[in-house]
Amino acid sequence: MGLNVNAEYGGAEAGVIAFSVALTEVARACASTAVTVSVNNMVCEIIEAVGNDEQKQNFIPRICSGEYLAGCFCSHRKWGWLRPGCNDDIGCSRR
């Protein structure tokens, strides 16, 4: 799952071009599987970029191995799911 994730956390460090080619080929066979791979990779990259060391060690290897499946909350302003004054649903989401 972690095609473009650091090998330290169990990723393949494939790079953006190889990631794009791999994802395109997966999508030819099954678009929903490609989305799953893409979202899992995206979440790992976000944790790598802004997570603390404990979060990185706890979550990224489990997502890369497939033990955990990652997800992303996406909303739409017209449904009123965004907090007032927030333009970025992912950046403004809270637990």
C-alpha positions as CSV (number, residue, x, y, z in Angstrom):
1,M,0.0,0.0,0.0
2,G,2.9,2.4,0.7
3,L,4.2,2.7,-2.8
4,N,5.6,6.3,-2.2
5,V,6.4,5.9,1.5
6,N,9.8,5.8,3.2
7,A,11.2,2.3,3.5
8,E,11.9,3.0,7.2
9,Y,8.1,2.6,7.7
10,G,7.6,-0.3,5.4
11,G,7.0,1.6,2.2
12,A,8.5,1.0,-1.2
13,E,9.9,4.5,-1.9
14,A,8.8,4.0,-5.5
15,G,8.7,7.7,-6.4
16,V,6.0,9.7,-8.0
17,I,6.4,8.5,-11.5
18,A,6.4,4.8,-10.6
19,F,3.5,5.4,-8.2
20,S,1.5,7.1,-11.1
21,V,2.3,4.2,-13.5
22,A,1.4,1.6,-10.9
23,L,-1.8,3.3,-10.0
24,T,-2.8,3.7,-13.6
25,E,-2.3,0.0,-14.2
26,V,-4.3,-1.0,-11.1
27,A,-7.1,1.4,-12.2
28,R,-7.3,-0.3,-15.6
29,A,-8.4,-3.5,-13.7
30,C,-10.3,-1.9,-10.8
31,A,-10.9,1.7,-10.1
32,S,-12.0,1.2,-6.5
33,T,-8.8,-0.7,-5.7
34,A,-6.8,2.1,-7.2
35,V,-8.6,4.6,-5.0
36,T,-8.0,2.5,-2.0
37,V,-4.2,2.3,-2.8
38,S,-4.1,6.0,-3.5
39,V,-5.9,7.1,-0.3
40,N,-3.8,4.7,1.8
41,N,-0.6,6.1,0.3
42,M,-1.9,9.7,0.7
43,V,-2.7,9.2,4.4
44,C,0.8,7.7,5.0
45,E,2.4,10.6,3.3
46,I,0.4,13.1,5.5
47,I,1.4,11.2,8.6
48,E,5.0,11.2,7.5
49,A,4.9,14.9,6.8
50,V,3.1,16.2,10.0
51,G,2.8,13.2,12.4
52,N,5.0,12.9,15.5
53,D,7.4,10.0,15.8
54,E,5.0,7.9,17.8
55,Q,2.2,8.3,15.2
56,K,4.7,7.5,12.4
57,Q,5.9,4.3,14.1
58,N,2.4,3.2,15.1
59,F,0.3,3.8,12.0
60,I,2.5,4.0,8.8
61,P,3.9,0.4,9.0
62,R,0.4,-1.0,9.7
63,I,-1.1,0.9,6.8
64,C,1.7,-0.1,4.4
65,S,1.3,-3.8,5.4
66,G,-2.5,-3.7,4.9
67,E,-3.2,-4.4,8.6
68,Y,-4.9,-1.0,8.7
69,L,-6.9,0.7,6.0
70,A,-6.7,4.4,6.0
71,G,-9.4,6.8,5.1
72,C,-10.0,10.5,4.5
73,F,-13.0,12.6,5.5
74,C,-14.2,14.6,2.6
75,S,-17.1,16.9,2.8
76,H,-18.9,19.4,0.7
77,R,-19.7,22.9,1.7
78,K,-23.2,22.8,0.3
79,W,-24.1,20.1,2.8
80,G,-22.9,22.2,5.7
81,W,-20.2,19.8,6.9
82,L,-17.4,22.3,7.1
83,R,-16.8,24.5,10.1
84,P,-17.5,28.2,9.6
85,G,-14.5,30.0,8.1
86,C,-12.8,26.8,7.0
87,N,-11.9,26.3,3.4
88,D,-10.1,23.0,3.7
89,D,-12.2,20.1,5.0
90,I,-9.2,17.8,5.6
91,G,-7.1,20.5,7.3
92,C,-10.0,21.7,9.4
93,S,-11.4,18.3,10.6
94,R,-11.3,17.5,14.3
95,R,-12.0,14.4,16.3
